[in-house]
Amino acid sequence: MSKRTVAMNWSPSRRSYLKGTALAGFLGMAGCLTTTDAAEPSTGPAPPTTEPSTATDTASTSTTPMESLETWLADANGYDGTPKRFGAGVQPTITVGEPVGDALAFDPPVIHVRPMTNVRWDWTGHGDEHNVVAVDGTFDSGTPNAQSGTSYHYIFEEPGVYQFISEPDQDAGMKGAVIVEEVPSTGYPAVDDWVARAPNFTGDVVDRTDTDTATVTVGAPDTNNPFVFTPPVLKIASGTTVEWQWAGSGPHTVTFEDHDIGTDGVVSTSGVQFTQTFAESGTYRYRCDPHETLGMRGAIIVE
């Protein structure tokens, strides 16, 4: 597979900045850096440009312990201690130079993704020049620049923890991380395949087999990602009634795969807006039509 790379200026100070990372461990440019004409000229040197590339480069595994990651992120601008989660097949976007109080940040600064996720960074044009550089040297967007419309992407193939910085702004707290983990297993392959896209899926199955009624929250008011069903996987006994309760986070549907049940169109009103009694055992998969591309999926296991 051919690759298109952007020329980088590896000065002695830059090598020192990366704390002696061996060139043998450096995988080179692992994405593509593209720029478009900004409304106003950049305040620094002209940014590097290249034609869009379809190359799909991949990252190597970082072995940074999670404990040291939290310590390292203690002064990361905009980080509230909770990574933003993305399901499989979703392409996250991180803005570069997002104003946070009197500082600038990556937004979101920390994300949790699945292997083979294509992460994209988009420059806002705020502040001075920025770039995106992995601390362990696995990816690098090239020369810092301040031009709005610049973008960089990188595909993370292997599980691991990947810390990154903006070189000109590291001491000012402009840093972040990508946490890559495999899709967990519930023991139900059809369920795992379906809810792998759900950002709040952690492999847990919430067991409500001892109740006559169970509740699923639709559009849970989670500040990191409101487009979820909570819990994403629910186990019940046959004859149990499930209520879907809208949290008021926007228009949603409950639409089942392979079964002719669900809401009659999009619903935006808070409260219980759909109920279903499950008489037969089996696996029932469902989605929100307007937000399925964001991973808004759920499953009911009836035993």
URCORHU-V44612 format. One record per residue. PHI is phi in degrees with one decimal (* if undefined). D_FIRST is the distance of its C-alpha to the first C-alpha in Angstrom with 1 decimal. Layout:
PHI&D_FIRST  PHI&D_FIRST
This chain:
*&0.0  -74.2&3.8  -127.4&6.6  -113.8&10.1  -119.7&12.9  -106.1&16.7  -61.7&19.1  -125.4&21.4  -95.3&24.9  -90.7&25.4  -77.6&29.2  -56.5&31.4  -65.3&32.6  -67.0&29.2  -64.0&28.6  -63.7&32.0  -62.9&31.3  -83.9&28.5  56.8&31.1  72.6&29.7  -57.7&26.3  -67.0&25.0  -63.9&22.0  -64.7&20.8  -92.6&20.5  -90.4&18.8  -90.6&15.1  84.8&14.9  -70.0&14.3  -121.6&12.8  -168.6&13.2  -137.6&14.3  -108.8&17.9  -125.4&19.6  -133.1&23.3  -124.9&25.8  -62.8&29.3  -83.9&31.7  -64.8&35.2  -128.0&36.6  -65.2&35.3  -67.6&33.8  -84.2&36.4  -119.4&34.2  -60.8&32.0  -60.7&29.6  -71.5&26.4  -67.5&23.0  -130.0&21.3  -158.0&18.0  -71.3&16.9  -55.6&15.4  -118.6&11.7  -103.2&9.9  -63.0&7.3  -119.0&8.3  -95.8&9.3  -130.4&12.1  -95.3&15.5  -93.2&17.5  -78.6&21.0  -91.8&24.0  -111.7&27.3  -67.2&29.6  -64.7&32.7  -61.3&33.6  -61.3&37.0  -70.3&35.8  -63.2&33.4  -63.0&36.5  -64.8&38.4  -65.6&35.7  -86.0&35.5  -57.7&39.3  -109.9&39.3  -74.6&36.1  -61.2&37.2  82.2&37.4  -91.3&36.7  -101.6&39.3  95.3&38.3  -123.1&36.5  -64.9&32.7  -84.7&31.6  -95.8&30.1  -132.2&27.3  -79.8&26.7  -64.8&23.5  82.3&21.4  -100.4&23.1  -97.3&21.4  -75.5&23.9  -123.4&24.7  -113.3&26.4  -82.7&28.5  -111.2&28.8  90.4&32.4  -82.4&34.3  -64.6&38.1  -132.1&39.7  64.1&43.3  -94.6&43.6  -118.8&40.1  -118.2&36.5  -146.5&34.0  -83.9&30.6  -133.3&31.4  -75.6&31.1  -72.8&31.0  -132.2&30.0  -126.8&28.0  -118.2&27.5  -135.0&24.4  -100.7&22.7  -55.9&19.5  71.6&16.3  -84.1&18.3  -94.6&16.8  -96.1&19.6  -120.0&20.4  -110.9&23.0  -120.2&25.1  -76.6&27.6  -87.5&31.1  90.2&32.5  -80.3&35.3  75.0&36.5  -89.2&35.2  -81.0&31.7  -133.7&29.3  -147.5&25.8  -126.2&23.9  -133.3&23.5  -70.7&23.1  -61.4&26.1  -89.2&24.2  83.7&21.6  -76.2&18.5  -149.7&17.9  -160.4&19.6  -81.3&20.0  103.4&21.4  -62.8&24.8  -58.1&27.3  -150.5&28.5  -118.3&30.9  -85.7&29.7  -62.0&29.8  101.2&26.8  -70.2&24.3  -142.0&21.6  -146.3&18.9  -135.0&16.8  -150.3&15.4  -97.6&14.4  -97.5&16.7  -87.7&15.7  -102.6&18.7  -59.9&22.4  159.6&24.1  -120.1&25.9  -118.7&24.2  -83.2&26.8  -142.7&26.0  -139.8&28.3  -99.5&28.9  -53.9&29.8  -68.6&32.7  -123.0&34.1  -59.7&33.7  -65.1&37.4  -90.9&38.3  91.7&36.6  -90.3&33.4  -147.4&31.2  -165.4&29.6  -157.3&27.5  -115.4&25.0  -102.6&26.2  -113.5&23.8  -133.9&25.6  -66.3&25.1  -67.2&26.9  -73.2&30.4  -116.7&32.3  -96.2&35.7  92.7&36.2  -119.1&35.8  -55.2&32.3  -63.9&32.9  -69.1&34.0  -58.8&31.0  -61.6&28.5  -77.2&30.5  -91.4&31.3  -56.9&28.0  -79.4&27.5  -72.3&30.9  -66.2&30.8  -100.1&34.1  -81.0&33.3  -118.5&33.9  95.6&34.6  -80.0&38.3  -114.5&40.5  -79.2&43.6  -94.3&46.5  -124.5&49.3  -71.3&50.7  -98.2&54.1  -124.4&54.6  -88.8&55.6  -135.6&53.6  -131.2&50.3  -123.8&48.6  -116.6&45.1  -86.2&44.6  -102.8&42.7  69.7&40.8  -52.7&41.9  -74.5&42.9  -92.2&40.2  -63.4&39.6  -80.7&36.0  -161.3&35.1  -81.9&37.9  -94.1&35.9  -142.8&36.6  -99.4&39.0  -127.0&41.0  -78.1&41.0  -70.6&37.7  -128.6&38.9  -125.9&42.6  -110.2&44.6  -136.0&48.0  -91.9&50.7  -60.2&51.5  94.0&54.0  -79.6&52.6  -99.7&52.2  -107.1&49.3  -107.3&49.7  -103.6&46.9  -109.5&48.2  -72.8&46.7  -93.2&46.4  83.0&46.6  -93.2&43.1  142.0&42.4  -76.3&42.3  -139.6&40.9  -126.9&41.2  -119.2&41.5  -123.7&39.9  -90.1&39.7  -81.7&37.1  66.4&38.9  -140.6&42.3  -88.1&44.4  -137.0&45.3  145.5&44.5  -71.0&45.8  -89.2&47.1  90.9&44.7  -78.8&43.6  -122.9&46.0  -119.8&46.5  -80.5&49.9  -67.4&50.2  104.1&51.6  -74.0&51.4  -119.1&50.2  -156.7&49.2  -133.0&50.5  -151.0&49.9  -98.4&51.7  -102.1&49.6  -88.9&51.9  -110.2&49.5  -70.1&47.2  146.4&43.5  -111.3&40.4  -118.1&40.3  -105.7&37.2  -144.4&37.6  -149.8&35.9  -104.0&36.8  -58.0&35.8  -66.7&35.6  -126.1&33.5  -64.5&31.4  -64.4&28.2  -92.8&29.4  89.8&29.8  -81.2&33.5  -135.7&34.1  -150.9&36.7  -148.5&38.1  -118.1&41.7  -104.3&42.4  -108.2&45.9  -121.5&47.7
